[in-house]
Amino acid sequence: MTYRTIRQRLLLSAGSTVIMGFFMAAAANSQASATDYTSTYRSATPGESSTASPATATPDTTVQPATAQATPQPSTFHTHFWDALVLEPKDAWSSLRANFQWQEKQLSTEAQARVDKWIEHYQASPQNIVAITERATPWLAWINQQVKERGLPGEIALIPFVESSFDPNARSHRGAAGLWQFMPRTGDALGLVRNGNYDGRLDVVTSTEAALDYLEMQADEWYQGDLMLSLAAYNAGAGTVNRAQRQAQGQGLPGEYWDLALPNETMQYVPKLKAIATIINDPEFYGISLPEIHSDPAFAKVQLEQPVSLAQASRLLDVSQSALAELNPGLLNGSIDLHSAQTLLVPEEVDTQVLAQLSQSGSSELATTATPDVHRVENGDNLSAIAARYNLNQQDLIRWNALTRPESIQPGQLLSLSGR
């Protein structure tokens, strides 16, 4: 049973209990007036629903005026029952919109023009928004949860849209890497491990936590909690922003983000973020179709007590190695070294019992699931069978081995099983 299934069943069970509680309370509160409600509903006008309001029901002509009762009033149950049912958003986009905090803020005409320029830019290439939001599918719900738990504006969850187009493997020519595009020195300062086996800047979980820490720290230390100024410093550096702020204040301006003369990239940074948030806040208005993303995270985290390769985890979990690699881009050589990382991300639908087995120290399953780095083709082998044998994606085998004619592999040929 998957995590999401368990959660849904618990919610349904809890919801049923609450609803039954409401009904029992209502029955106790309204027992004395049951006769009044019965006579009222029994005499309702033919063709009307039996749920008609007592105030609009036709009086019972058999009841004498001297003994008629006052029209019963709806109980507290009837008045507040539906108000008590608070439904949580079922998709990540609704959850994100509910967490937006900057959409209602009025900007100056000049500032709004800077945002509108990017709205028009994104509208002109709707396919780019679709492609980026598709890439966001595994990550958006979890990132939004982290942003919400810290009380930050939901717009912050869209920074990877601007920084990396939601590509965890993105690298810039200047050396920035990952979803949040940390430079090496900044990543080091924030405790993101980098070595030959692992790059914490590419690890979505650790880099997200570091990015949110960094934004909050700068906002509190330099900008009295102003997150837009912190975003500018995230992009250009605090020194650059602080100098621009002092210059603006020297000209009699408040020194807010929109007042500052900054490098062009930083001048466009917040307008880009505001523009994409504006579109996501009302995609139909802007003619954009967003992919369906569930409000629950698309992955589960497994704390490991022993080293494990993606090939081993793939066979034990019955999940493709490529799917695990996509969720764990920080693992540079396809395995976890506990000196660098201790958490493996897996698809959330993986059986919880298998997850527990994977996380146990000394698991006998792990000891017997080692996968070789190469496969020697034998008579009768075909690429599909080889991929199934090692729980690999056939397209990965083709790519790793640069096969132009996959159907023509020859006995004795060596095939890489890891791309290394």
Buried (B, 14 or more C-beta within 10 A) or exposed (E): EBBBEEEEEEEEEEEEEEEEEBEEBBEEEBEEBEEBBEBBBEBBEEEEEEEBEBEEBEEEEEEEEEEEEEEBEBBEBBEEBEEEEEEEEEBBBEBBBEBBBBBEEEBEEEBBEBBBEBBEBBBEEBEEBBBBBEBBBBBBBBBBBBBBEEEBBBBBBBBBBBBBBBBBEBBEEEEBBBBBBBBBEBBBEBEBBBEEBBBBBBBBBBBBBBBBEBBBEBBEEBBEEBBBBBBBBBBBBBEBBBBBBEBBBEEEEEBBBBBBEBBEEBBBBBBBBBBBBBBBBEBEEBEBEBBEBBBBBBBBBBEBEBEBBBBBBBBBBEBBBBBBBBBBBBBBEBBBBEEBBBBBBBBBBBEEEBBEBBBBEEBEEBEEBEBEEEBEBEEEBEBEEBBEEBBBBBEBBBEBBEBEEBEEBEEEBEBBBBBE
